[in-house]
């Protein structure tokens, strides 16, 4: 068995420090959300709940604004990711065919888009001209295809054996049937990878909601979270069922952060097993 040297101990130490830096803030926020306000004020750092209380979560779930923002975020995450996958998979499959007319030209366009963009103001004017301002579609349709994910998916498709497609076509399989019945089922690791990229990006959507949505009734969860945590503004959370709940801003802020984080943390483990495999397999060819 190979002996552990000083270099290995250094790596272990750095990993331990990274774990502490990552875990301590999460434990603090979770503990604050589950503690009484008096206990929060008596401690600057909390690694476990003190004087356990669920009032902050009761307040959060009783406020219609936060629940509505959660529903909007779920909508743009689910619908947006489905559209992202649809256009990315079909576009990548077409670009993976070396016989595609103008392939080099299309790939140059994709690479240019991946490295350069028009900027914030032209993007805003484009969304405005399309009539998407103050619409949930303003957070879905712009950027419906990510150039990096498109190239990742294309490289994965290029690794698939051509014999499979040739056999399917001999059996009378059409191009669409080939994609949805054969190519997609054997490409689930890569699809799960880019799906996770798209899903996390939609769930954490902030800038599009901030710039394109002025109606606070259409704010996604992250924009509302910004007003709660950074602006320290709880006025938008006042609801009809919260008058009998005594709570402090620090507890509500912590509970809101947990409320916005837990769903994506729950989903990630189900996709994690495909994540590394999809990245490696899709990054082999250029």
VOPA-76131 format. One line per field, with one value per residue (C-alpha): residue in three letters; chain; x, y, z. Coordinates in steps of 0.05 Angstrom, whole numbers, plus 5000, padded with zeros to 4 digits. Example, Ala and Ser with C-alpha at 12.3 -4.5 7.8 and 13.67 -1.06 7.14 Angstrom:
2
type = (ALA, SER)
mol = (A, A)
east = (5246, 5273)
north = (4910, 4979)
up = (5156, 5143)
***
This chain:
286
type = (UNK, UNK, UNK, UNK, UNK, UNK, UNK, UNK, UNK, UNK, UNK, UNK, UNK, UNK, UNK, UNK, UNK, UNK, UNK, UNK, UNK, UNK, UNK, UNK, UNK, UNK, UNK, UNK, UNK, UNK, UNK, UNK, UNK, UNK, UNK, UNK, UNK, UNK, UNK, UNK, UNK, UNK, UNK, UNK, UNK, UNK, UNK, UNK, UNK, UNK, UNK, UNK, UNK, UNK, UNK, UNK, UNK, UNK, UNK, UNK, UNK, UNK, UNK, UNK, UNK, UNK, UNK, UNK, UNK, UNK, UNK, UNK, UNK, UNK, UNK, UNK, UNK, UNK, UNK, UNK, UNK, UNK, UNK, UNK, UNK, UNK, UNK, UNK, UNK, UNK, UNK, UNK, UNK, UNK, UNK, UNK, UNK, UNK, UNK, UNK, UNK, UNK, UNK, UNK, UNK, UNK, UNK, UNK, UNK, UNK, UNK, UNK, UNK, UNK, UNK, UNK, UNK, UNK, UNK, UNK, UNK, UNK, UNK, UNK, UNK, UNK, UNK, UNK, UNK, UNK, UNK, UNK, UNK, UNK, UNK, UNK, UNK, UNK, UNK, UNK, UNK, UNK, UNK, UNK, UNK, UNK, UNK, UNK, UNK, UNK, UNK, UNK, UNK, UNK, UNK, UNK, UNK, UNK, UNK, UNK, UNK, UNK, UNK, UNK, UNK, UNK, UNK, UNK, UNK, UNK, UNK, UNK, UNK, UNK, UNK, UNK, UNK, UNK, UNK, UNK, UNK, UNK, UNK, UNK, UNK, UNK, UNK, UNK, UNK, UNK, UNK, UNK, UNK, UNK, UNK, UNK, UNK, UNK, UNK, UNK, UNK, UNK, UNK, UNK, UNK, UNK, UNK, UNK, UNK, UNK, UNK, UNK, UNK, UNK, UNK, UNK, UNK, UNK, UNK, UNK, UNK, UNK, UNK, UNK, UNK, UNK, UNK, UNK, UNK, UNK, UNK, UNK, UNK, UNK, UNK, UNK, UNK, UNK, UNK, UNK, UNK, UNK, UNK, UNK, UNK, UNK, UNK, UNK, UNK, UNK, UNK, UNK, UNK, UNK, UNK, UNK, UNK, UNK, UNK, UNK, UNK, UNK, UNK, UNK, UNK, UNK, UNK, UNK, UNK, UNK, UNK, UNK, UNK, UNK, UNK, UNK, UNK, UNK, UNK, UNK, UNK, UNK, UNK, UNK, UNK, UNK)
mol = (A, A, A, A, A, A, A, A, A, A, A, A, A, A, A, A, A, A, A, A, A, A, A, A, A, A, A, A, A, A, A, A, A, A, A, A, A, A, A, A, A, A, A, A, A, A, A, A, A, A, A, A, A, A, A, A, A, A, A, A, A, A, A, A, A, A, A, A, A, A, A, A, A, A, A, A, A, A, A, A, A, A, A, A, A, A, A, A, A, A, A, A, A, A, A, A, A, A, A, A, A, A, A, A, A, A, A, A, A, A, A, A, A, A, A, A, A, A, A, A, A, A, A, A, A, A, A, A, A, A, A, A, A, A, A, A, A, A, A, A, A, A, A, A, A, A, A, A, A, A, A, A, A, A, A, A, A, A, A, A, A, A, A, A, A, A, A, A, A, A, A, A, A, A, A, A, A, A, A, A, A, A, A, A, A, A, A, A, A, A, A, A, A, A, A, A, A, A, A, A, A, A, A, A, A, A, A, A, A, A, A, A, A, A, A, A, A, A, A, A, A, A, A, A, A, A, A, A, A, A, A, A, A, A, A, A, A, A, A, A, A, A, A, A, A, A, A, A, A, A, A, A, A, A, A, A, A, A, A, A, A, A, A, A, A, A, A, A, A, A, A, A, A, A, A, A, A, A, A, A, A, A, A, A, A, A)
east = (5000, 5026, 5047, 5013, 5063, 5063, 5032, 4971, 4964, 4965, 4909, 4868, 4879, 4856, 4795, 4778, 4783, 4739, 4687, 4687, 4681, 4623, 4585, 4590, 4548, 4496, 4491, 4487, 4430, 4392, 4401, 4379, 4316, 4298, 4315, 4277, 4294, 4323, 4373, 4394, 4410, 4453, 4498, 4536, 4549, 4500, 4519, 4456, 4385, 4374, 4305, 4275, 4219, 4182, 4151, 4196, 4174, 4102, 4108, 4141, 4088, 4032, 4054, 4023, 4078, 4134, 4091, 4072, 4146, 4161, 4108, 4136, 4206, 4182, 4146, 4206, 4252, 4208, 4183, 4249, 4291, 4245, 4251, 4326, 4334, 4288, 4326, 4395, 4387, 4358, 4409, 4468, 4445, 4443, 4512, 4541, 4531, 4593, 4550, 4509, 4515, 4551, 4573, 4636, 4598, 4546, 4601, 4636, 4571, 4562, 4633, 4626, 4561, 4595, 4650, 4615, 4546, 4510, 4507, 4453, 4421, 4413, 4386, 4335, 4314, 4307, 4262, 4221, 4212, 4187, 4135, 4163, 4171, 4133, 4123, 4151, 4172, 4224, 4261, 4254, 4260, 4322, 4380, 4337, 4400, 4467, 4525, 4570, 4516, 4503, 4576, 4578, 4518, 4545, 4610, 4572, 4531, 4594, 4619, 4558, 4571, 4546, 4526, 4468, 4437, 4450, 4415, 4356, 4349, 4352, 4294, 4254, 4265, 4254, 4301, 4254, 4241, 4316, 4328, 4272, 4272, 4346, 4393, 4361, 4354, 4429, 4448, 4416, 4482, 4497, 4424, 4422, 4485, 4461, 4392, 4423, 4461, 4397, 4354, 4401, 4408, 4332, 4323, 4375, 4348, 4360, 4384, 4330, 4277, 4308, 4316, 4256, 4203, 4178, 4113, 4130, 4073, 4115, 4182, 4218, 4241, 4312, 4290, 4242, 4296, 4341, 4289, 4283, 4356, 4396, 4344, 4317, 4247, 4193, 4134, 4121, 4114, 4056, 3997, 3929, 3949, 4012, 3984, 3987, 4058, 4112, 4176, 4240, 4272, 4334, 4292, 4250, 4311, 4344, 4280, 4271, 4342, 4329, 4262, 4295, 4354, 4324, 4287, 4348, 4389, 4337, 4338, 4414, 4430, 4384, 4424, 4493, 4508, 4502, 4539, 4613, 4601, 4564, 4618, 4675, 4640, 4617, 4685, 4728, 4720, 4729)
north = (5000, 5069, 5112, 5178, 5235, 5308, 5327, 5283, 5312, 5382, 5362, 5333, 5397, 5441, 5397, 5401, 5477, 5480, 5436, 5480, 5543, 5512, 5478, 5530, 5584, 5532, 5508, 5580, 5599, 5535, 5544, 5617, 5597, 5546, 5588, 5638, 5711, 5721, 5664, 5693, 5761, 5729, 5693, 5717, 5646, 5588, 5518, 5486, 5511, 5543, 5546, 5509, 5546, 5536, 5605, 5631, 5575, 5584, 5657, 5641, 5590, 5636, 5694, 5690, 5732, 5682, 5623, 5657, 5672, 5599, 5577, 5624, 5598, 5526, 5543, 5576, 5520, 5463, 5494, 5530, 5468, 5427, 5479, 5484, 5409, 5405, 5458, 5439, 5365, 5375, 5429, 5389, 5327, 5366, 5397, 5328, 5307, 5322, 5320, 5380, 5436, 5497, 5460, 5501, 5566, 5545, 5523, 5590, 5625, 5581, 5594, 5669, 5670, 5630, 5682, 5747, 5776, 5840, 5867, 5886, 5945, 5912, 5850, 5893, 5928, 5861, 5834, 5898, 5895, 5824, 5846, 5801, 5853, 5836, 5765, 5700, 5684, 5739, 5693, 5632, 5649, 5694, 5646, 5585, 5551, 5557, 5553, 5515, 5463, 5458, 5441, 5393, 5356, 5357, 5326, 5271, 5255, 5252, 5196, 5152, 5093, 5108, 5035, 5044, 5099, 5062, 4999, 5041, 5074, 5007, 4985, 5045, 5093, 5167, 5221, 5244, 5173, 5161, 5219, 5206, 5130, 5113, 5173, 5204, 5139, 5124, 5196, 5204, 5219, 5279, 5301, 5297, 5339, 5396, 5390, 5402, 5463, 5492, 5475, 5507, 5569, 5577, 5564, 5617, 5666, 5736, 5786, 5773, 5778, 5842, 5877, 5850, 5845, 5909, 5878, 5849, 5798, 5765, 5765, 5699, 5672, 5699, 5771, 5769, 5738, 5797, 5846, 5805, 5792, 5850, 5905, 5881, 5895, 5849, 5892, 5850, 5788, 5814, 5766, 5757, 5697, 5725, 5776, 5727, 5704, 5742, 5739, 5779, 5797, 5753, 5691, 5706, 5720, 5654, 5615, 5647, 5627, 5555, 5555, 5577, 5528, 5462, 5442, 5444, 5409, 5353, 5345, 5345, 5276, 5242, 5273, 5272, 5200, 5222, 5288, 5269, 5216, 5265, 5318, 5270, 5236, 5302, 5336, 5285, 5310, 5380)
up = (5000, 4981, 5040, 5053, 5043, 5062, 4996, 5010, 5079, 5049, 5001, 5059, 5098, 5040, 5030, 5104, 5103, 5041, 5075, 5137, 5095, 5057, 5113, 5170, 5134, 5116, 5188, 5213, 5166, 5181, 5256, 5255, 5217, 5271, 5332, 5375, 5360, 5430, 5419, 5352, 5383, 5437, 5388, 5326, 5301, 5309, 5289, 5318, 5334, 5402, 5432, 5373, 5338, 5272, 5272, 5216, 5169, 5190, 5172, 5105, 5084, 5107, 5063, 4992, 4960, 4975, 4956, 4890, 4875, 4889, 4839, 4786, 4797, 4792, 4727, 4694, 4718, 4692, 4628, 4614, 4623, 4578, 4523, 4534, 4526, 4466, 4425, 4451, 4435, 4366, 4349, 4375, 4337, 4272, 4285, 4301, 4228, 4186, 4124, 4147, 4094, 4123, 4186, 4194, 4188, 4240, 4288, 4281, 4298, 4360, 4383, 4372, 4412, 4468, 4475, 4459, 4472, 4454, 4525, 4574, 4538, 4470, 4505, 4542, 4478, 4443, 4499, 4498, 4422, 4428, 4479, 4534, 4589, 4653, 4629, 4656, 4584, 4589, 4638, 4592, 4518, 4518, 4519, 4506, 4479, 4516, 4467, 4516, 4530, 4455, 4441, 4500, 4473, 4402, 4424, 4460, 4399, 4357, 4402, 4389, 4341, 4271, 4263, 4312, 4269, 4205, 4231, 4254, 4186, 4151, 4195, 4170, 4228, 4212, 4235, 4291, 4314, 4313, 4359, 4409, 4409, 4403, 4410, 4472, 4513, 4504, 4517, 4586, 4623, 4579, 4578, 4655, 4657, 4614, 4645, 4713, 4685, 4656, 4716, 4767, 4723, 4719, 4793, 4810, 4757, 4783, 4732, 4680, 4734, 4760, 4693, 4654, 4709, 4743, 4769, 4837, 4829, 4775, 4811, 4814, 4881, 4877, 4863, 4922, 4964, 4947, 4974, 5038, 5053, 5022, 5024, 5092, 5066, 5094, 5073, 5011, 5055, 5097, 5090, 5119, 5160, 5193, 5242, 5300, 5287, 5326, 5286, 5273, 5206, 5218, 5226, 5165, 5123, 5143, 5132, 5063, 5043, 5065, 5030, 4965, 4971, 4994, 4929, 4884, 4938, 4939, 4863, 4855, 4885, 4835, 4777, 4808, 4787, 4714, 4724, 4721, 4668, 4623, 4630, 4614, 4556, 4525, 4530, 4493, 4421, 4396)
***
